[in-house]
Amino acid sequence: MRALTVKPGRQDCLDVRELPDPSPADGELLVRGLAIGVCGTDREITGGHYGKAPLGRDWLILGHESLGRVERAPSGSGFSTGDLVAGVVRRPDPVPCGACARQEFDMCRNGRYTERGIKELDGFGAQAWCVEPDYAVRLEPHLASVGVLMEPTSVVAKAWEQVDRVGGRSWFEPRRALVTGAGPIGLLAALLGVQRGLEVHVLDRVSDGPKPSLVRDLGAAYHTDDAERVIDDVCPDVIVEATGASTLVFASLTGTASYGVVCLTGVSPAGRRITADAGTINREMVLQNDAVVGSVNANQRHFRQAAAALARADRSWLERLITRRVPLERAAEALESRPDDVKVVIDLEG
């Protein structure tokens, strides 16, 4: 089989190599890889800034946004040949911490978790892969063209779950939500917000390309004006921050209506400094009982929520989210950022 590999810690070492077909361990599913999605984490790994190879070798099979079709399923696994599946990315740490022991490994406390395609476990960027049934989630058959969106949708599903849990400390009935950033995470956050019946607004810098129409076709409002002005006009009950841009993060902290929740999902680059009025931020958050929470990764529950959300969505809208499909032999092109990219996908069968 062919697989997309990288040597973590080194630049310019992306390679499509021939590897032996995998042999599933007892109880595992054998899956034919269909596609993987590309995100900023993959670019960090291929740039030599992140990632860790499995013990005993210096290379890693890339790919944590997966889509595959079951080729062999053991009796009693709950899966059948032909099922469309995605693999859960993270695995609990071996100690385990209290969160991992309760299958909340997305909240691992000691950092000893492993992640497929990222940290010590091979990813899904191969024409065949194996996965334990407990870490596979089935998708509806009609999602074959868009099921690769499962992993980013799971991240968003967790973010909304966190919003609900934080808001649930008192009466909470949000009406308006603002999503900052119209990349894949932001657009999927908007999708789930609309599915929740919220009035959704999306703020981004670009005024052309596919993003404005994707937002409007959800029934949401698209904004490109100054962030503070948009936040003030919308006065959202919830902000999902999906850029990691420092100015937007700080504008969001004091931008919600009273008893608002800000969920930070974008990862900010280190070393960028801005001047902020910490006193005003503290005063407004305290006096309005506001809350801010960071959210990353997902567990099986969030993957199942993502599968349900994708099944409810307009498939043609989801297909428009995928703006480029690149064959495996040209995988390096998928890691190049282009102006009109939203989600880029690598086709493992081509």
C-alpha positions in Angstrom: 0.0 0.0 0.0 1.0 3.6 -0.3 1.1 5.9 2.7 1.9 9.6 3.3 4.8 9.8 5.8 6.8 12.5 7.4 9.8 12.7 9.8 8.7 14.9 12.8 11.1 17.6 13.7 12.5 17.8 10.2 11.4 20.1 7.3 10.8 19.0 3.7 10.6 15.3 4.4 7.1 14.6 3.2 7.1 11.3 1.3 4.7 8.9 -0.4 6.2 5.5 0.3 5.3 1.9 -0.2 4.6 0.0 3.0 3.4 -3.5 3.7 -0.4 -3.9 4.1 -1.4 -3.7 7.7 -2.5 -6.8 9.6 -5.3 -6.1 12.1 -4.8 -7.2 15.7 -7.5 -9.3 17.3 -10.7 -7.4 17.4 -9.6 -4.6 15.1 -11.2 -3.4 11.9 -9.4 -3.4 8.6 -10.3 -0.2 6.7 -9.6 0.9 3.2 -8.5 4.5 3.4 -10.5 6.9 1.2 -9.4 10.4 2.1 -7.7 12.6 4.7 -8.3 16.2 5.4 -5.4 18.7 5.8 -5.3 21.3 8.6 -2.8 23.6 10.3 -1.6 20.8 12.5 -0.5 18.9 9.5 1.4 21.9 8.2 3.1 22.3 11.5 4.2 18.7 11.5 5.5 18.8 7.9 7.3 22.1 8.8 9.2 20.3 11.5 7.6 22.2 14.3 5.4 19.6 15.9 4.6 15.9 16.1 6.3 12.7 17.4 7.1 9.5 15.6 6.1 6.1 17.1 8.7 4.5 19.4 11.6 2.9 17.6 11.6 4.9 14.3 11.9 8.4 13.0 8.9 8.5 10.6 5.2 8.8 11.1 2.2 8.2 8.8 0.5 11.5 8.6 -3.3 12.2 8.7 -5.7 12.6 11.6 -8.8 13.8 9.6 -9.9 10.4 8.3 -12.4 8.7 6.1 -12.4 5.0 5.2 -14.6 2.0 4.4 -14.5 -1.2 6.4 -13.0 -4.1 4.5 -13.0 -6.6 7.4 -14.9 -6.5 10.7 -14.6 -9.2 13.4 -17.8 -10.8 14.6 -19.4 -8.8 17.5 -17.6 -5.6 16.6 -20.8 -3.8 15.7 -19.4 -3.0 12.2 -19.9 -4.6 8.8 -18.0 -4.8 5.6 -18.7 -1.6 3.6 -19.5 0.6 6.5 -18.2 4.2 6.1 -16.1 5.1 9.2 -13.8 7.8 10.7 -11.2 7.1 13.3 -11.0 8.9 16.6 -7.7 10.6 16.9 -6.7 10.6 20.6 -6.0 7.6 22.8 -5.9 7.7 26.7 -2.6 7.8 28.4 -1.4 4.5 29.9 -1.3 5.7 33.5 -4.1 6.8 33.2 -5.1 10.2 34.6 -8.6 10.5 36.1 -10.0 12.0 32.9 -8.6 9.3 30.7 -9.8 6.6 33.0 -13.3 7.9 32.4 -12.9 8.0 28.6 -12.7 11.8 28.7 -9.2 11.6 27.2 -9.7 14.8 25.2 -9.2 16.4 28.7 -6.1 14.5 29.6 -4.4 16.0 32.6 -0.9 14.7 32.4 -0.2 15.0 28.6 0.7 11.3 28.2 -2.0 10.7 25.6 -1.2 9.6 22.1 -2.7 10.8 18.8 -3.0 9.1 15.4 -1.1 11.0 12.8 0.3 13.5 15.4 1.9 12.0 18.5 3.5 8.5 18.6 0.8 6.7 16.6 0.6 6.3 12.9 -2.2 8.3 11.2 -4.8 7.5 8.7 -3.0 8.8 5.6 -2.6 5.3 4.1 -4.5 3.2 1.6 -5.3 0.8 4.4 -5.4 1.2 8.2 -6.6 -0.6 11.2 -8.6 0.7 14.1 -10.2 -0.7 17.3 -14.0 -0.7 17.1 -14.2 1.5 20.2 -12.3 4.2 18.3 -14.2 4.0 15.0 -17.5 6.0 14.4 -19.9 5.1 11.6 -21.2 7.7 9.1 -24.3 7.6 7.0 -23.7 6.1 3.6 -24.8 9.3 1.8 -21.8 11.1 3.4 -19.1 9.3 1.3 -18.1 12.5 -0.5 -17.9 14.7 2.7 -17.3 12.3 5.6 -13.7 13.4 5.8 -15.2 16.5 7.6 -15.9 14.3 10.6 -12.9 15.1 12.7 -13.1 19.0 12.5 -16.9 18.7 13.1 -16.1 16.6 16.2 -13.9 19.5 17.5 -16.8 21.9 16.9 -19.3 19.5 18.6 -17.1 19.5 21.7 -16.9 23.3 21.6 -20.6 23.6 21.6 -20.9 21.0 24.4 -18.5 23.1 26.4 -20.6 26.2 25.8 -23.7 24.4 27.1 -21.9 23.0 30.2 -20.5 26.4 31.1 -23.7 28.2 30.5 -25.6 25.5 32.4 -24.2 26.8 35.7 -27.3 29.0 35.7 -30.3 29.6 33.4 -29.0 29.8 29.9 -31.0 30.3 26.7 -28.7 31.9 24.1 -30.2 33.5 21.0 -27.3 35.0 19.1 -23.9 33.5 18.3 -20.9 35.1 16.7 -18.2 32.9 15.1 -14.9 34.7 14.4 -13.1 33.1 11.4 -14.6 31.4 8.4 -12.2 28.6 8.0 -13.3 25.0 8.3 -13.7 25.2 12.1 -15.5 28.5 11.9 -17.9 27.4 9.2 -18.7 24.1 10.9 -19.2 26.0 14.1 -21.7 28.2 12.3 -23.4 25.1 10.8 -23.9 23.6 14.3 -25.1 27.0 15.6 -27.7 27.2 12.9 -28.8 23.6 13.7 -29.3 24.7 17.3 -31.7 27.3 16.1 -29.5 30.3 16.9 -29.1 33.5 15.1 -25.6 33.1 13.8 -23.1 35.7 12.6 -19.7 35.0 11.1 -16.8 37.5 11.1 -13.9 37.2 8.6 -11.5 39.4 6.7 -12.3 38.3 3.2 -15.1 39.7 1.1 -14.9 37.5 -1.9 -14.3 33.8 -2.6 -16.5 31.0 -1.4 -16.8 32.0 2.3 -19.5 34.7 2.2 -21.9 32.6 0.1 -21.3 29.5 2.3 -22.2 31.5 5.4 -25.3 33.2 3.8 -26.5 29.9 2.4 -26.6 28.6 6.0 -29.0 31.4 6.8 -26.3 33.2 8.8 -25.0 36.7 8.4 -21.5 37.4 7.1 -19.4 40.4 8.3 -16.1 41.9 7.3 -16.2 45.2 9.2 -14.1 46.1 12.2 -14.3 43.3 14.8 -15.2 45.6 17.8 -17.9 47.2 15.8 -19.4 43.9 14.7 -19.2 42.5 18.2 -20.9 45.6 19.6 -23.7 45.5 17.0 -24.4 41.8 17.3 -24.1 41.6 21.1 -23.8 37.8 21.0 -24.7 35.5 23.9 -22.0 33.1 22.6 -18.7 33.7 20.7 -16.8 30.8 19.2 -13.4 32.2 18.4 -11.8 30.2 15.6 -8.8 32.3 14.4 -6.4 32.5 17.3 -5.7 36.1 16.3 -4.8 38.0 19.4 -6.8 41.1 18.7 -10.0 39.0 18.1 -9.4 36.9 21.2 -9.2 40.0 23.4 -12.1 41.7 21.6 -14.2 38.6 22.3 -13.5 38.5 26.0 -15.6 41.5 26.7 -17.9 41.3 23.6 -20.7 39.1 24.8 -24.0 40.1 26.3 -24.4 39.7 30.0 -23.7 36.1 31.2 -22.0 35.3 27.9 -19.7 32.5 27.0 -16.6 32.7 24.9 -15.2 29.5 23.6 -11.6 29.7 22.2 -10.9 27.1 19.6 -8.1 28.9 17.6 -4.5 28.3 18.6 -2.5 31.6 18.7 1.1 31.8 17.6 3.5 32.5 20.4 5.5 35.8 20.5 2.9 38.2 19.3 2.3 41.1 21.8 -0.6 43.5 22.0 -1.6 46.1 24.5 -4.8 45.3 26.4 -6.7 47.0 29.2 -6.6 44.1 31.7 -8.6 46.1 34.2 -11.5 46.7 31.9 -11.5 43.1 30.8 -11.5 41.8 34.3 -14.2 44.3 35.4 -16.6 43.6 32.6 -16.2 39.8 32.9 -16.7 39.8 36.6 -19.7 42.2 36.7 -21.5 40.4 33.9 -20.7 36.9 35.1 -19.1 36.1 31.8 -17.0 33.0 31.1 -14.2 32.0 28.7 -13.2 28.4 28.0 -10.6 26.8 25.8 -11.6 23.8 23.8 -9.5 21.3 21.7 -9.7 17.7 20.5 -12.6 15.4 20.9 -13.6 12.0 22.3 -16.0 9.3 20.9 -19.1 11.1 22.2 -18.1 14.2 20.1 -17.4 12.1 17.0 -20.9 10.6 17.3 -22.4 14.1 17.7 -20.4 15.1 14.6 -21.8 12.2 12.6 -25.3 13.2 13.6 -24.7 16.9 12.6 -23.3 16.0 9.2 -26.2 13.6 8.6 -28.6 16.5 9.2 -26.7 19.0 7.1 -27.2 19.8 3.4 -24.7 17.6 1.7 -24.3 20.0 -1.3 -23.3 22.7 1.2 -20.8 20.4 2.8 -19.3 19.5 -0.6 -18.7 23.2 -1.2 -16.7 23.4 2.0 -14.1 21.1 0.3 -12.5 23.5 -2.2 -9.6 21.3 -3.4 -9.1 17.5 -3.7 -5.5 16.4 -4.4 -4.4 12.9 -5.3 -2.0 11.1 -3.0 1.0 11.3 -5.3 0.7 15.1 -5.3 0.1 15.4 -1.5 2.6 18.2 -1.1 0.3 20.5 -3.1 -2.4 20.0 -0.5 -0.2 21.5 2.2 0.3 24.7 0.2 -2.1 27.5 1.3 -4.0 29.1 -1.5 -6.2 32.2 -1.3 -9.6 30.5 -1.9 -8.9 27.4 0.2 -11.4 26.3 2.8 -10.9 22.6 3.3 -8.3 20.7 1.3 -8.5 16.9 1.0 -6.1 14.3 -0.1 -7.6 11.4 -2.1 -6.0 8.2 -1.0 -7.4 6.1 -3.8 -6.1 8.3 -6.7 
